[in-house]
Amino acid sequence: MYTVKICRIGDALGITLPDELLQQLKVGEGDSLVVTETAHGVQILAGNAEFEKVMKIYRKGSEKYKNALRELAQ
């Protein structure tokens, strides 16, 4: 378990992660982390570049065809 502090970064709030945790997650500066809510709390995982690419394509398509998708969902 790690304890991190919330700090102000410009107009936003952020956290700093210890080096040991960054090594365990195999991430560094500029990498993405995926934060999800689970039944047991919050889960932090290293971002997956391929997943992010696919999600970007999905978001673009779902926005473009949102009316058709809404009709199909009924």
GROMACS elastic network, one bead per residue, 0.5 to 0.9 nm:
[ bonds ]
;  ai    aj funct       b0    kb
    2    17     6  0.85385   500
    2    18     6  0.81111   500
    2    21     6  0.79431   500
    3    17     6  0.87700   500
    4    15     6  0.64543   500
    4    16     6  0.64874   500
    4    17     6  0.65213   500
    4    18     6  0.79621   500
    5    14     6  0.83475   500
    5    15     6  0.58133   500
    5    16     6  0.68903   500
    5    17     6  0.87339   500
    6    13     6  0.64805   500
    6    14     6  0.55242   500
    6    16     6  0.75344   500
    7    12     6  0.85819   500
    7    13     6  0.55772   500
    7    14     6  0.54195   500
    7    15     6  0.60165   500
    7    16     6  0.80339   500
    8    11     6  0.69878   500
    8    12     6  0.59124   500
    8    14     6  0.62055   500
    8    15     6  0.85222   500
    9    12     6  0.52626   500
    9    13     6  0.55208   500
    9    14     6  0.62310   500
    9    15     6  0.89739   500
   10    13     6  0.77548   500
   17    20     6  0.83140   500
   17    21     6  0.65218   500
   17    22     6  0.66800   500
   18    21     6  0.54272   500
   18    22     6  0.64490   500
   18    23     6  0.88268   500
   19    22     6  0.50075   500
   19    23     6  0.61494   500
   19    24     6  0.85585   500
   20    23     6  0.51863   500
   20    24     6  0.62163   500
   20    25     6  0.87235   500
   21    25     6  0.61367   500
   21    26     6  0.83350   500
   21    27     6  0.88607   500
   22    25     6  0.51364   500
   22    26     6  0.58528   500
   22    27     6  0.54148   500
   22    28     6  0.64407   500
   23    27     6  0.65081   500
   23    28     6  0.80299   500
   24    27     6  0.79965   500
   25    28     6  0.87926   500
   25    45     6  0.71659   500
   25    46     6  0.58142   500
   26    46     6  0.72989   500
   27    30     6  0.83852   500
   27    31     6  0.58913   500
   27    32     6  0.77907   500
   27    33     6  0.82910   500
   27    46     6  0.66865   500
   27    47     6  0.84892   500
   28    31     6  0.56841   500
   28    32     6  0.86396   500
   29    32     6  0.86583   500
   31    46     6  0.79757   500
   31    47     6  0.70368   500
   31    49     6  0.89190   500
   32    45     6  0.88479   500
   32    46     6  0.64670   500
   32    48     6  0.77347   500
   32    49     6  0.83086   500
   33    44     6  0.65219   500
   33    45     6  0.56263   500
   33    48     6  0.83204   500
   34    43     6  0.80030   500
   34    44     6  0.56945   500
   34    45     6  0.51597   500
   34    46     6  0.61274   500
   34    47     6  0.53776   500
   34    48     6  0.84049   500
   35    42     6  0.68263   500
   35    43     6  0.56640   500
   35    45     6  0.65635   500
   35    46     6  0.89110   500
   36    41     6  0.85682   500
   36    42     6  0.57251   500
   36    43     6  0.53011   500
   36    44     6  0.66888   500
   36    45     6  0.84588   500
   37    40     6  0.79490   500
   37    41     6  0.58556   500
   37    43     6  0.62445   500
   38    41     6  0.51784   500
   38    42     6  0.57390   500
   38    43     6  0.67499   500
   39    42     6  0.82751   500
   40    43     6  0.86395   500
   45    48     6  0.88412   500
   47    50     6  0.89953   500
   47    51     6  0.79688   500
   47    52     6  0.76448   500
   48    51     6  0.52384   500
   48    52     6  0.62169   500
   48    53     6  0.87168   500
   49    52     6  0.50754   500
   49    53     6  0.62226   500
   49    54     6  0.87431   500
   50    53     6  0.50836   500
   50    54     6  0.63019   500
   50    55     6  0.86461   500
   51    54     6  0.51205   500
   51    55     6  0.60826   500
   51    56     6  0.85745   500
   52    55     6  0.50774   500
   52    56     6  0.61549   500
   52    57     6  0.87348   500
   53    56     6  0.52147   500
   53    57     6  0.65012   500
   53    58     6  0.87578   500
   54    57     6  0.51725   500
   54    58     6  0.61736   500
   54    59     6  0.86899   500
   55    59     6  0.60325   500
   55    60     6  0.85179   500
   56    59     6  0.52013   500
   56    60     6  0.62653   500
   56    61     6  0.86709   500
   57    60     6  0.52037   500
   57    61     6  0.62114   500
   57    62     6  0.85566   500
   58    61     6  0.51315   500
   58    62     6  0.59062   500
   58    63     6  0.84475   500
   59    62     6  0.51194   500
   59    63     6  0.60684   500
   59    64     6  0.85184   500
   60    63     6  0.53555   500
   60    64     6  0.62478   500
   60    65     6  0.87246   500
   61    64     6  0.50613   500
   61    65     6  0.60382   500
   61    66     6  0.80127   500
   62    65     6  0.52278   500
   62    66     6  0.52691   500
   62    67     6  0.89268   500
   62    69     6  0.73945   500
   63    66     6  0.51001   500
   63    67     6  0.85691   500
   64    67     6  0.82344   500
   65    68     6  0.53592   500
   65    69     6  0.61409   500
   65    70     6  0.85912   500
   66    69     6  0.50639   500
   66    70     6  0.60130   500
   66    71     6  0.86327   500
   67    70     6  0.50473   500
   67    71     6  0.62913   500
   67    72     6  0.86845   500
   68    71     6  0.51226   500
   68    72     6  0.62090   500
   68    73     6  0.86514   500
   69    72     6  0.50041   500
   69    73     6  0.61267   500
   69    74     6  0.89305   500
   70    73     6  0.51667   500
   70    74     6  0.67992   500
   71    74     6  0.55319   500
